[in-house]
Amino acid sequence: MRLPGITLPIFVLYLIYLLLGGFFMYMGAKWAKIKNVTYIKSFLCVIISIFAQWVFRLYYPGRVGTIIGVIATLFLIGAIFETSFGKALLAWILTIVAEIIGVVVVFLIFGAVIFAF
């Protein structure tokens, strides 16, 4: 079964984001001074974030889907951590570091393949 939009580089990117994202979400939540933060909740936020953004980008292609996905992600983070939208935004900002690391790793691994064609 093939999922739409999921290629090997995208799968690797999601895997890296999943592994590093939980850690960075945890650190971001601590930085935002959110109470009752656990690594499990942080990991759950990342899993739900990936799913929500994937669904919104699938149904609303382009920038609209991305914006709706990010807003939905922030509300979901706020609901899981039982905190405000502002603190959820602060916790989420640090996860961007995990996305950047993932993009760099995927480019280093698959970049030569992309430029070969």
Backbone as JSON Lines, residues from 0, in Angstrom:
{"i":0,"aa":"M","n":[0.84,-1.18,0.0],"ca":[0.0,0.0,0.0],"c":[0.89,1.24,0.0]}
{"i":1,"aa":"R","n":[0.62,2.15,-0.89],"ca":[1.38,3.4,-0.98],"c":[0.56,4.53,-0.42]}
{"i":2,"aa":"L","n":[1.16,5.29,0.46],"ca":[0.51,6.48,0.99],"c":[0.82,7.66,0.07]}
{"i":3,"aa":"P","n":[-0.16,8.51,-0.18],"ca":[0.11,9.63,-1.09],"c":[1.12,10.61,-0.5]}
{"i":4,"aa":"G","n":[2.11,10.96,-1.3],"ca":[3.1,11.94,-0.87],"c":[4.22,11.39,-0.01]}
{"i":5,"aa":"I","n":[4.23,10.09,0.24],"ca":[5.26,9.51,1.1],"c":[6.28,8.78,0.22]}
{"i":6,"aa":"T","n":[7.45,9.37,0.07],"ca":[8.56,8.75,-0.63],"c":[9.61,8.4,0.42]}
{"i":7,"aa":"L","n":[10.66,7.73,0.0],"ca":[11.69,7.33,0.96],"c":[12.32,8.53,1.67]}
{"i":8,"aa":"P","n":[12.71,9.6,0.97],"ca":[13.26,10.75,1.69],"c":[12.27,11.37,2.68]}
{"i":9,"aa":"I","n":[11.0,11.44,2.3],"ca":[9.99,12.0,3.2],"c":[9.81,11.1,4.41]}
{"i":10,"aa":"F","n":[9.82,9.78,4.2],"ca":[9.71,8.84,5.31],"c":[10.88,8.99,6.28]}
{"i":11,"aa":"V","n":[12.09,9.12,5.75],"ca":[13.27,9.31,6.59],"c":[13.17,10.64,7.35]}
{"i":12,"aa":"L","n":[12.68,11.67,6.67],"ca":[12.5,12.97,7.32],"c":[11.52,12.86,8.49]}
{"i":13,"aa":"Y","n":[10.39,12.19,8.29],"ca":[9.42,12.0,9.37],"c":[10.01,11.17,10.51]}
{"i":14,"aa":"L","n":[10.79,10.17,10.18],"ca":[11.4,9.33,11.21],"c":[12.38,10.13,12.07]}
{"i":15,"aa":"I","n":[13.21,10.94,11.43],"ca":[14.14,11.79,12.17],"c":[13.38,12.8,13.01]}
{"i":16,"aa":"Y","n":[12.35,13.4,12.42],"ca":[11.55,14.38,13.15],"c":[10.85,13.72,14.34]}
{"i":17,"aa":"L","n":[10.41,12.51,14.16],"ca":[9.76,11.78,15.25],"c":[10.73,11.51,16.39]}
{"i":18,"aa":"L","n":[11.92,11.06,16.05],"ca":[12.91,10.74,17.09],"c":[13.43,11.98,17.81]}
{"i":19,"aa":"L","n":[13.8,13.0,17.04],"ca":[14.33,14.22,17.65],"c":[13.23,15.16,18.13]}
{"i":20,"aa":"G","n":[12.09,15.11,17.48],"ca":[11.01,16.03,17.81],"c":[10.51,15.88,19.23]}
{"i":21,"aa":"G","n":[10.41,14.65,19.72],"ca":[9.96,14.43,21.1],"c":[10.9,15.1,22.1]}
{"i":22,"aa":"F","n":[12.19,14.96,21.85],"ca":[13.18,15.58,22.74],"c":[13.08,17.11,22.69]}
{"i":23,"aa":"F","n":[13.01,17.66,21.48],"ca":[12.94,19.11,21.35],"c":[11.61,19.66,21.85]}
{"i":24,"aa":"M","n":[10.53,18.91,21.69],"ca":[9.23,19.33,22.24],"c":[9.3,19.36,23.76]}
{"i":25,"aa":"Y","n":[9.93,18.36,24.34],"ca":[10.1,18.3,25.79],"c":[10.91,19.51,26.28]}
{"i":26,"aa":"M","n":[12.02,19.78,25.59],"ca":[12.86,20.93,25.98],"c":[12.1,22.25,25.78]}
{"i":27,"aa":"G","n":[11.34,22.36,24.7],"ca":[10.55,23.56,24.45],"c":[9.46,23.76,25.49]}
{"i":28,"aa":"A","n":[8.84,22.67,25.92],"ca":[7.8,22.77,26.95],"c":[8.41,23.19,28.29]}
{"i":29,"aa":"K","n":[9.58,22.65,28.59],"ca":[10.27,23.08,29.82],"c":[10.66,24.55,29.72]}
{"i":30,"aa":"W","n":[11.13,24.98,28.55],"ca":[11.52,26.37,28.31],"c":[10.31,27.3,28.46]}
{"i":31,"aa":"A","n":[9.13,26.84,28.01],"ca":[7.91,27.65,28.11],"c":[7.29,27.58,29.5]}
{"i":32,"aa":"K","n":[7.92,26.81,30.39],"ca":[7.45,26.64,31.77],"c":[6.03,26.06,31.84]}
{"i":33,"aa":"I","n":[5.82,25.03,31.04],"ca":[4.55,24.31,31.07],"c":[4.63,23.28,32.18]}
{"i":34,"aa":"K","n":[3.57,23.19,32.98],"ca":[3.55,22.26,34.1],"c":[3.2,20.85,33.63]}
{"i":35,"aa":"N","n":[3.61,19.87,34.38],"ca":[3.31,18.45,34.13],"c":[3.78,17.98,32.75]}
{"i":36,"aa":"V","n":[5.0,18.33,32.4],"ca":[5.56,17.92,31.11],"c":[6.26,16.58,31.3]}
{"i":37,"aa":"T","n":[5.94,15.64,30.43],"ca":[6.64,14.36,30.41],"c":[7.12,14.1,28.98]}
{"i":38,"aa":"Y","n":[8.09,13.22,28.87],"ca":[8.6,12.89,27.54],"c":[7.53,12.17,26.73]}
{"i":39,"aa":"I","n":[6.7,11.39,27.39],"ca":[5.64,10.66,26.69],"c":[4.64,11.64,26.07]}
{"i":40,"aa":"K","n":[4.24,12.67,26.83],"ca":[3.34,13.68,26.27],"c":[3.99,14.42,25.1]}
{"i":41,"aa":"S","n":[5.27,14.69,25.23],"ca":[5.99,15.38,24.16],"c":[6.05,14.53,22.91]}
{"i":42,"aa":"F","n":[6.34,13.26,23.08],"ca":[6.38,12.32,21.95],"c":[5.0,12.19,21.31]}
{"i":43,"aa":"L","n":[3.95,12.14,22.13],"ca":[2.59,12.08,21.64],"c":[2.24,13.33,20.84]}
{"i":44,"aa":"C","n":[2.68,14.48,21.31],"ca":[2.46,15.74,20.57],"c":[3.09,15.68,19.19]}
{"i":45,"aa":"V","n":[4.28,15.14,19.11],"ca":[4.97,15.06,17.81],"c":[4.24,14.1,16.88]}
{"i":46,"aa":"I","n":[3.81,12.97,17.38],"ca":[3.08,12.01,16.54],"c":[1.79,12.64,16.02]}
{"i":47,"aa":"I","n":[1.05,13.29,16.89],"ca":[-0.2,13.93,16.48],"c":[0.07,15.09,15.54]}
{"i":48,"aa":"S","n":[1.15,15.81,15.78],"ca":[1.53,16.93,14.92],"c":[1.83,16.44,13.5]}
{"i":49,"aa":"I","n":[2.61,15.39,13.39],"ca":[2.93,14.85,12.06],"c":[1.65,14.42,11.35]}
{"i":50,"aa":"F","n":[0.78,13.71,12.06],"ca":[-0.46,13.23,11.45],"c":[-1.36,14.4,11.04]}
{"i":51,"aa":"A","n":[-1.55,15.38,11.93],"ca":[-2.43,16.52,11.64],"c":[-1.91,17.32,10.44]}
{"i":52,"aa":"Q","n":[-0.62,17.57,10.42],"ca":[-0.08,18.34,9.31],"c":[-0.16,17.56,8.0]}
{"i":53,"aa":"W","n":[0.06,16.27,8.06],"ca":[-0.05,15.44,6.86],"c":[-1.47,15.46,6.32]}
{"i":54,"aa":"V","n":[-2.46,15.31,7.21],"ca":[-3.86,15.3,6.78],"c":[-4.26,16.64,6.17]}
{"i":55,"aa":"F","n":[-3.91,17.74,6.82],"ca":[-4.3,19.05,6.29],"c":[-3.58,19.37,4.99]}
{"i":56,"aa":"R","n":[-2.34,18.94,4.85],"ca":[-1.63,19.17,3.59],"c":[-2.19,18.29,2.48]}
{"i":57,"aa":"L","n":[-2.74,17.14,2.84],"ca":[-3.34,16.26,1.85],"c":[-4.65,16.84,1.32]}
{"i":58,"aa":"Y","n":[-5.5,17.36,2.2],"ca":[-6.8,17.86,1.81],"c":[-6.78,19.32,1.34]}
{"i":59,"aa":"Y","n":[-5.81,20.08,1.81],"ca":[-5.67,21.48,1.4],"c":[-4.25,21.71,0.91]}
{"i":60,"aa":"P","n":[-3.97,21.38,-0.36],"ca":[-2.6,21.5,-0.86],"c":[-2.11,22.95,-0.86]}
{"i":61,"aa":"G","n":[-0.8,23.09,-0.73],"ca":[-0.19,24.41,-0.78],"c":[-0.07,25.05,0.6]}
{"i":62,"aa":"R","n":[0.02,26.36,0.57],"ca":[0.24,27.11,1.81],"c":[-0.94,27.05,2.76]}
{"i":63,"aa":"V","n":[-2.14,26.97,2.22],"ca":[-3.33,26.95,3.07],"c":[-3.31,25.72,3.98]}
{"i":64,"aa":"G","n":[-2.99,24.57,3.42],"ca":[-2.91,23.35,4.21],"c":[-1.82,23.42,5.26]}
{"i":65,"aa":"T","n":[-0.7,24.03,4.91],"ca":[0.41,24.17,5.85],"c":[0.0,25.06,7.02]}
{"i":66,"aa":"I","n":[-0.62,26.19,6.72],"ca":[-1.04,27.12,7.77],"c":[-2.1,26.5,8.67]}
{"i":67,"aa":"I","n":[-3.08,25.85,8.08],"ca":[-4.12,25.19,8.88],"c":[-3.51,24.08,9.72]}
{"i":68,"aa":"G","n":[-2.56,23.33,9.15],"ca":[-1.9,22.26,9.9],"c":[-1.12,22.77,11.09]}
{"i":69,"aa":"V","n":[-0.41,23.88,10.92],"ca":[0.36,24.46,12.03],"c":[-0.57,24.97,13.12]}
{"i":70,"aa":"I","n":[-1.65,25.65,12.73],"ca":[-2.6,26.15,13.73],"c":[-3.25,25.0,14.49]}
{"i":71,"aa":"A","n":[-3.64,23.95,13.76],"ca":[-4.22,22.78,14.42],"c":[-3.22,22.13,15.36]}
{"i":72,"aa":"T","n":[-1.96,22.06,14.93],"ca":[-0.91,21.49,15.77],"c":[-0.76,22.28,17.07]}
{"i":73,"aa":"L","n":[-0.78,23.6,16.97],"ca":[-0.64,24.42,18.18],"c":[-1.81,24.22,19.14]}
{"i":74,"aa":"F","n":[-3.03,24.1,18.6],"ca":[-4.17,23.84,19.46],"c":[-4.09,22.44,20.08]}
{"i":75,"aa":"L","n":[-3.59,21.46,19.32],"ca":[-3.44,20.11,19.87],"c":[-2.37,20.07,20.96]}
{"i":76,"aa":"I","n":[-1.27,20.78,20.75],"ca":[-0.23,20.86,21.79],"c":[-0.8,21.5,23.05]}
{"i":77,"aa":"G","n":[-1.56,22.57,22.86],"ca":[-2.2,23.23,24.01],"c":[-3.15,22.3,24.75]}
{"i":78,"aa":"A","n":[-3.88,21.47,24.0],"ca":[-4.81,20.53,24.63],"c":[-4.08,19.41,25.36]}
{"i":79,"aa":"I","n":[-3.03,18.87,24.76],"ca":[-2.3,17.77,25.4],"c":[-1.59,18.23,26.66]}
{"i":80,"aa":"F","n":[-0.94,19.4,26.59],"ca":[-0.22,19.92,27.74],"c":[-1.11,20.73,28.69]}
{"i":81,"aa":"E","n":[-2.37,20.92,28.3],"ca":[-3.33,21.71,29.08],"c":[-2.75,23.09,29.39]}
{"i":82,"aa":"T","n":[-2.42,23.83,28.34],"ca":[-1.79,25.13,28.48],"c":[-2.38,26.11,27.45]}
{"i":83,"aa":"S","n":[-1.89,27.33,27.48],"ca":[-2.39,28.36,26.59],"c":[-1.78,28.23,25.19]}
{"i":84,"aa":"F","n":[-2.37,28.96,24.25],"ca":[-1.89,28.95,22.87],"c":[-0.48,29.52,22.8]}
{"i":85,"aa":"G","n":[-0.2,30.56,23.58],"ca":[1.13,31.18,23.57],"c":[2.22,30.25,24.06]}
{"i":86,"aa":"K","n":[1.94,29.52,25.14],"ca":[2.94,28.56,25.65],"c":[3.1,27.38,24.69]}
{"i":87,"aa":"A","n":[2.01,26.99,24.03],"ca":[2.1,25.92,23.03],"c":[2.97,26.38,21.87]}
{"i":88,"aa":"L","n":[2.85,27.64,21.49],"ca":[3.68,28.18,20.41],"c":[5.16,28.17,20.81]}
{"i":89,"aa":"L","n":[5.45,28.55,22.05],"ca":[6.84,28.53,22.52],"c":[7.4,27.11,22.53]}
{"i":90,"aa":"A","n":[6.6,26.15,22.96],"ca":[7.06,24.76,22.98],"c":[7.28,24.24,21.57]}
{"i":91,"aa":"W","n":[6.43,24.64,20.64],"ca":[6.52,24.17,19.26],"c":[7.71,24.77,18.52]}
{"i":92,"aa":"I","n":[8.07,26.0,18.85],"ca":[9.17,26.68,18.14],"c":[10.46,25.86,18.21]}
{"i":93,"aa":"L","n":[10.74,25.26,19.34],"ca":[11.97,24.49,19.46],"c":[11.96,23.23,18.6]}
{"i":94,"aa":"T","n":[10.77,22.73,18.28],"ca":[10.72,21.53,17.42],"c":[11.12,21.85,15.99]}
{"i":95,"aa":"I","n":[11.12,23.13,15.63],"ca":[11.58,23.5,14.3],"c":[13.05,23.12,14.13]}
{"i":96,"aa":"V","n":[13.8,23.13,15.23],"ca":[15.21,22.7,15.18],"c":[15.28,21.24,14.72]}
{"i":97,"aa":"A","n":[14.38,20.4,15.22],"ca":[14.37,19.0,14.81],"c":[14.04,18.88,13.33]}
{"i":98,"aa":"E","n":[13.14,19.71,12.82],"ca":[12.81,19.68,11.4],"c":[14.0,20.1,10.56]}
{"i":99,"aa":"I","n":[14.72,21.12,11.0],"ca":[15.9,21.58,10.26],"c":[16.97,20.5,10.22]}
{"i":100,"aa":"I","n":[17.21,19.86,11.35],"ca":[18.18,18.77,11.4],"c":[17.75,17.64,10.45]}
{"i":101,"aa":"G","n":[16.48,17.31,10.47],"ca":[15.97,16.27,9.58],"c":[16.15,16.61,8.11]}
{"i":102,"aa":"V","n":[15.87,17.85,7.74],"ca":[16.03,18.27,6.35],"c":[17.49,18.19,5.93]}
{"i":103,"aa":"V","n":[18.39,18.62,6.8],"ca":[19.83,18.57,6.48],"c":[20.29,17.13,6.29]}
{"i":104,"aa":"V","n":[19.87,16.24,7.18],"ca":[20.27,14.83,7.09],"c":[19.71,14.21,5.81]}
{"i":105,"aa":"V","n":[18.44,14.46,5.51],"ca":[17.84,13.91,4.29],"c":[18.55,14.46,3.06]}
{"i":106,"aa":"F","n":[18.89,15.75,3.07],"ca":[19.61,16.32,1.93],"c":[20.98,15.68,1.78]}
{"i":107,"aa":"L","n":[21.66,15.45,2.91],"ca":[22.99,14.84,2.83],"c":[22.92,13.4,2.33]}
{"i":108,"aa":"I","n":[21.87,12.69,2.71],"ca":[21.74,11.29,2.3],"c":[21.22,11.19,0.86]}
{"i":109,"aa":"F","n":[20.15,11.94,0.55],"ca":[19.49,11.78,-0.73],"c":[19.8,12.9,-1.71]}
{"i":110,"aa":"G","n":[20.58,13.88,-1.33],"ca":[20.89,15.02,-2.19],"c":[21.57,14.63,-3.48]}
{"i":111,"aa":"A","n":[22.52,13.74,-3.38],"ca":[23.24,13.3,-4.59],"c":[22.29,12.58,-5.54]}
{"i":112,"aa":"V","n":[21.33,11.86,-5.0],"ca":[20.38,11.15,-5.83],"c":[19.46,12.14,-6.54]}
{"i":113,"aa":"I","n":[19.06,13.19,-5.84],"ca":[18.17,14.19,-6.43],"c":[18.88,14.93,-7.55]}
{"i":114,"aa":"F","n":[20.15,15.29,-7.34],"ca":[20.87,16.04,-8.35],"c":[21.36,15.18,-9.5]}
{"i":115,"aa":"A","n":[21.29,13.86,-9.37],"ca":[21.74,12.96,-10.44],"c":[20.75,12.95,-11.61]}
{"i":116,"aa":"F","n":[19.5,13.33,-11.36],"ca":[18.48,13.28,-12.41],"c":[18.28,14.6,-13.05]}
